[in-house]
Amino acid sequence: VALNSPAANAAGLGCEIGYDGEDGDGDNRVAAIPDRPAAAAVPPAAPQTPTGMQYKLFLIFEMLLTVVLIAIDLVKVVALALGPLLYEIYTMAVPRRAKDVRGQLVLITGGGNGLGRAMAHLFAARGAHLVLVDIDLEAAERTCAELRCGRTTKAWAYRVDVSRYEECRELAQCMERDGCGPVDILINNAGIILFAFVGEASVERENAVMDVNLKSHVWMTRVFLDGMVKRKKGHIVGVSSMSGMYAFPWGVVYSATKFAVSGFMASLTEQLRIQGLSRYVRTTCVNPYYVTTRKEVVEFLQKPRFEALTVDKAAEDIVQGILRQDFVVTVPRLFGVFTRFMLLFPVRVQQLVRDYIIREREINDKLNS
């Protein structure tokens, strides 16, 4: 029974009267039971979230773990690299044995003149057969006649614009029709030289340089690589330049195309490696210094501090590198070592080397005098 009158509540006497029931002694009691507050609702437990300090500790731990794993991988690389590194040092003193190319078919783009012609003669002297591709068909045919003279060498000449994919594909069809046989070594040598600052040459000329110097490598490789992969035998050679390792200020567009060739060859090498084909299809990127192949080159090369390469010397070193199946051939070899070393330094330091050792400012003054 609740006794909760306003007066009782005001006096603090509000209470409930409860009947205890019968005690063991038979005494029936009425007890006053104080007001009981209503039970408060217990909110659900909130999910625990990491504090700012815990989150920072987690990031530090994750970073340390990453560093440790990278360090372990570096140790593995160093351990695995010792063998190949020692072998490369050894081959500097004792060159690798040259592969036998007797009876093999070597295709050379730009094979009618200059460096391509000189390489063709060297391969023919080793018993290889030649396919010479050139925009100048007369020059290619003349060189083929030279190769056949006094030898059993077979040689074919084709006029092809190697900057056009359709013509490269038609070349493969013509070779099959003529019974040339499969290509064992593809040497992408065709190129156009352009000595000019940006904007000095015509748009048409710069476009031609980019097309021939880069696209020819891509299209010819695309056409002949599949056959090499199917036969599990082949060798692709890309003739780049020292201008593809070292920025050449008097031929910006030309230098850019040669950097692109070097990148193409490096990427192709890695593609074949991860595909498991690098044991069968080899690659070589060639970086010669200035070669006296054309009149404009000869005229320009009166100026540089370092003597230019003759065509025969450059061809001999390049062919030797191809026969050794080197990944990269730099002619002269020490120029490649020097260039790689120079590129380790900041650009301003490299520019000091250009000014005081290569003397680019002095060369530029002579060119403009």
Disulfide bonds with the S-S distance in Angstrom:
none
